[in-house]
Amino acid sequence: MVVRRSVAVPLLLDGNQFLDFLELERGYKKAKRLVVEYLVQNYKVRSASYFKVWHEVKDAVRRLGLPSAYAQQAVKDAMETYNAWTEAGRRPPAVRRVAPYVAETSWRPNALTSLSVRLMSERYAAELWPHKRFWLFEWLVRIGRAKRSSTIRLRRVKNRVYAVFTYEVEPEAGKEPVAIMAFDVNENTVVAARVDLKATVDRVSQWNQQWIQPSISIRVFRTDSGRLAKRYDAVRRRWAEEFTVEIDGKRLSGAHTRDYRKRVKRLRERDRKRDKVNKVAHELTREPAVLVTENVGKKPQEENGRGQKEPTAQTPDKADAH
């Protein structure tokens, strides 16, 4: 079974190269919109073949000034959008943003650090931003475990252009677990206990009617998640107090103001917590192991106390008077 994976690598373009890409993006967008509108008007929810459509629209697309390779890719991209619309059966598609496809004749890699790509007017050599995942997949291509697609995409996000590579990767064969891991997540730490299966089995085979103590290694990962949450909570409280106003003797909380929401949106609390979780998970899964977890639910504090009854006052029975 082959798995498809995509990697977006930042492409370092200078001022003239970026302007040339913007011109290419505008021309590609016009060509795609032209072909989509033509297909919607003339084919009316009927399937279309590429060669027939290209023969019908190639003159109109070439008048836009696009290079031949990009003109053909724009027609293919428009046909994918049109065919997806015919299957979905919703309102006609609208072309708002595009990511130009680059055919194999318009680009080639230079080592693993740069890319030679043809844009609107000429071919440029652009540096690639160092990217571990991109290098990993390229290494898998060289050893024969992956295959790189001959076509890439150029996607613009604000003022940065990304080259999107697609790979077909053969998944690694499953490995037998060599250990059992149990972990406990606390407020600021994660404690993991590891039991080596091979060492434990060896001790069981040599058992001589005595207690067996398996080889357990305990590791403590410091996350400081509780301290991080308290810190960001203090920052939000300070900002809310800063934007709080008093009108007619009533205090209006600043937590509902537009300026407060704009500031809070820039906080990286969620990203930093996710980064800590990823680092701990990476350390726990360095080797194949059986992970022992506990299903505590979404709100364990509330669920733990749900089944407990409130203490009731009990009065001792009075002794019978004789």
C-alpha positions in Angstrom: 0.0 0.0 0.0 1.4 3.4 -1.1 0.9 6.5 1.0 0.9 10.0 -0.5 2.6 12.8 1.4 3.1 16.4 0.5 5.7 18.8 1.8 5.6 22.6 1.4 9.1 24.2 1.3 9.5 28.0 1.3 11.0 29.3 -1.9 13.4 32.3 -1.4 12.6 34.7 -4.2 14.1 38.2 -4.6 12.0 41.3 -5.5 12.1 40.8 -9.3 11.4 37.1 -9.1 8.5 37.6 -6.8 7.0 40.2 -9.1 7.4 37.8 -12.0 5.6 35.1 -10.0 2.7 37.5 -9.2 2.3 38.1 -13.0 2.3 34.4 -13.6 -0.3 33.8 -10.8 -2.6 36.5 -12.3 -2.3 35.0 -15.8 -2.9 31.5 -14.5 -5.9 32.6 -12.6 -7.4 34.3 -15.7 -6.8 31.2 -17.8 -8.4 28.8 -15.2 -11.4 31.1 -14.7 -11.9 31.3 -18.5 -11.8 27.6 -19.0 -14.1 26.9 -16.0 -16.7 29.4 -17.3 -16.4 27.9 -20.8 -17.0 24.3 -19.4 -20.0 25.4 -17.3 -21.7 27.2 -20.2 -21.0 24.7 -23.0 -20.9 21.2 -21.3 -23.7 21.7 -18.7 -22.8 19.0 -16.2 -21.3 16.6 -18.7 -17.9 14.9 -18.4 -15.2 16.4 -20.6 -11.9 15.0 -21.9 -8.7 17.0 -21.7 -7.7 16.8 -25.4 -11.1 17.9 -26.7 -11.3 20.9 -24.3 -7.7 21.9 -25.0 -8.4 21.9 -28.7 -11.4 24.2 -28.2 -9.8 26.7 -25.8 -6.1 26.7 -26.6 -6.3 29.9 -28.8 -8.2 31.9 -26.1 -5.8 30.7 -23.4 -2.6 31.5 -25.4 -3.8 35.0 -26.0 -3.4 35.6 -22.2 0.4 35.4 -22.7 1.0 32.4 -20.5 3.9 30.1 -21.3 2.8 26.9 -23.1 3.5 24.6 -20.1 1.5 26.7 -17.7 -1.4 27.1 -20.2 -1.8 23.3 -20.4 -1.6 23.0 -16.6 -4.2 25.7 -16.2 -6.6 23.8 -18.5 -6.0 20.5 -16.5 -6.5 22.4 -13.2 -9.8 23.9 -14.5 -11.0 20.5 -15.6 -10.3 19.0 -12.2 -12.4 21.8 -10.7 -15.2 21.3 -13.2 -15.3 17.5 -12.8 -15.4 17.9 -9.0 -18.4 20.3 -9.4 -20.3 17.9 -11.7 -19.9 15.1 -9.1 -21.0 17.3 -6.2 -23.8 19.0 -8.1 -23.8 22.3 -6.2 -23.6 25.9 -7.4 -21.2 26.7 -10.2 -17.5 26.8 -9.1 -15.8 30.2 -8.6 -12.1 30.6 -9.1 -10.8 32.8 -6.3 -7.3 31.6 -5.4 -4.9 29.5 -7.5 -1.7 27.6 -7.0 0.0 27.1 -10.4 1.1 23.6 -11.3 4.6 23.4 -12.7 5.2 20.7 -15.2 8.4 18.6 -15.2 9.8 20.6 -18.1 9.6 23.8 -16.2 11.5 22.9 -13.1 14.4 20.8 -11.9 16.1 20.5 -8.5 19.7 21.7 -8.0 21.1 19.4 -5.4 18.9 19.7 -2.3 19.2 23.4 -1.6 17.9 25.2 -4.6 15.4 24.9 -7.4 15.5 26.0 -11.1 12.0 27.0 -12.1 10.5 28.8 -15.1 8.2 31.7 -14.2 6.4 34.1 -16.4 9.3 35.7 -18.3 12.3 33.5 -17.7 13.9 30.7 -15.7 15.3 31.5 -12.2 17.5 29.7 -9.7 15.8 30.1 -6.3 17.1 28.9 -3.0 15.0 26.5 -0.8 14.6 27.1 2.9 16.2 24.3 4.9 13.5 21.7 5.6 14.1 18.4 7.5 11.0 16.7 6.2 11.8 17.6 2.6 15.3 16.1 3.0 13.9 13.0 4.7 11.6 12.3 1.7 14.4 13.0 -0.8 16.5 10.5 1.1 13.7 7.9 0.8 13.6 8.6 -2.9 17.3 7.9 -3.3 17.1 4.6 -1.4 14.0 3.5 -3.4 11.3 3.7 -0.7 9.5 6.7 -2.2 8.8 8.3 -5.6 8.5 12.0 -6.2 5.8 13.4 -8.4 7.0 15.0 -11.6 4.7 18.0 -11.1 5.0 20.5 -8.2 2.8 23.4 -7.2 3.7 27.0 -6.4 1.5 28.3 -3.6 1.6 31.9 -2.3 0.7 32.8 1.3 0.9 36.5 1.7 4.4 37.5 0.6 6.0 34.0 0.7 6.0 31.4 -2.0 6.0 27.7 -1.2 7.0 24.9 -3.5 4.7 21.9 -2.8 6.3 18.5 -3.5 4.2 15.3 -3.5 5.7 11.8 -2.7 4.4 8.3 -2.9 5.9 6.5 0.1 6.0 2.8 0.8 5.2 2.5 4.5 7.8 0.9 6.7 7.1 -2.7 7.7 5.6 -3.1 11.2 8.0 -3.9 14.0 7.4 -6.1 17.0 7.2 -4.1 20.3 10.3 -4.5 22.5 9.0 -2.8 25.6 5.8 -1.8 27.5 5.5 1.9 28.5 3.1 3.4 31.0 3.0 7.1 31.5 1.3 9.5 33.9 0.6 13.1 32.8 0.8 15.6 35.7 0.5 19.4 35.7 4.1 20.2 34.9 5.7 16.8 34.2 5.1 13.5 32.4 6.5 10.4 34.1 7.1 7.3 31.9 7.9 3.8 33.1 9.5 1.4 30.7 9.5 -2.4 31.1 11.9 -4.3 28.7 10.0 -7.3 27.4 13.1 -9.4 26.6 14.8 -8.8 30.0 11.5 -9.6 31.7 11.0 -12.9 29.8 14.6 -13.9 30.6 14.0 -13.4 34.3 10.8 -15.4 34.1 12.6 -18.3 32.4 15.2 -18.2 35.2 12.6 -18.0 38.0 13.5 -20.0 41.1 10.4 -19.7 43.2 11.2 -16.1 44.2 9.6 -12.8 43.5 10.4 -11.4 40.1 11.3 -7.8 39.8 11.3 -6.7 36.1 13.8 -4.2 34.9 11.9 -0.9 35.0 13.4 2.4 33.8 11.6 5.6 34.8 12.0 8.9 32.9 10.6 12.2 33.9 9.9 14.8 31.1 9.5 18.4 32.3 6.7 20.2 30.4 5.8 23.1 32.7 2.3 23.1 31.1 0.7 24.3 34.4 3.2 27.2 34.7 2.6 28.1 31.1 -1.1 28.2 31.5 -0.8 30.4 34.6 1.5 32.7 32.8 -0.8 33.2 29.8 -3.8 33.6 32.1 -2.0 36.4 33.9 -1.2 38.1 30.6 -4.9 37.9 29.5 -6.0 39.2 32.9 -3.6 42.2 32.6 -4.8 43.0 29.1 -8.4 42.8 30.1 -7.8 45.1 33.0 -6.0 47.5 30.7 -9.0 47.8 28.3 -11.6 47.9 31.1 -13.5 51.2 31.2 -16.0 52.7 33.6 -19.2 54.3 32.2 -21.9 55.8 34.4 -20.4 54.1 37.5 -20.4 50.7 35.8 -17.3 48.8 35.0 -17.3 47.2 31.5 -14.8 44.4 31.1 -12.2 44.8 28.5 -12.3 41.1 27.6 -15.1 41.8 25.1 -13.3 44.6 23.3 -12.0 44.4 19.7 -8.5 45.5 20.7 -8.3 42.8 23.4 -9.3 40.0 20.9 -6.7 41.3 18.4 -4.0 41.0 21.1 -5.1 37.6 22.3 -5.1 36.2 18.8 -1.3 36.7 18.6 -0.6 34.6 21.7 1.2 31.3 20.9 -0.2 29.3 23.9 -1.8 26.6 21.8 1.2 26.2 19.6 3.6 26.0 22.5 1.5 23.4 24.3 1.2 21.3 21.1 5.0 21.6 20.6 5.5 20.2 24.1 3.1 17.3 23.5 4.8 16.5 20.2 8.2 16.4 21.8 7.1 14.0 24.6 5.3 11.8 22.1 8.5 11.7 20.0 10.6 10.6 22.9 8.1 7.9 23.9 7.9 6.4 20.4 11.6 6.3 19.6 11.4 2.5 19.7 8.4 0.2 19.0 6.6 -0.3 22.3 3.2 -1.0 23.8 1.8 2.2 25.3 -0.5 1.7 28.3 -2.9 4.6 28.6 -5.9 5.5 30.7 -9.2 6.9 29.3 -10.0 9.7 31.7 -12.4 11.5 29.4 -12.5 15.2 28.5 -13.2 16.5 32.0 -11.8 14.0 34.5 -12.4 16.3 37.5 -16.1 16.4 36.9 -16.4 12.7 35.9 -14.6 11.5 39.0 -17.0 13.1 41.3 -20.1 12.2 39.4 -20.6 8.8 41.0 -19.9 9.9 44.6 -22.8 10.8 46.8 -22.9 13.8 49.1 -22.1 12.9 52.7 -25.2 12.9 54.8 -25.4 13.7 58.4 -26.2 10.7 60.5 -27.3 10.8 64.1 -26.6 7.9 66.4 -29.6 5.9 67.5 -30.6 6.6 71.0 -30.4 3.8 73.4 -33.7 2.4 74.4 -34.7 3.6 77.9 -35.7 0.8 80.2 
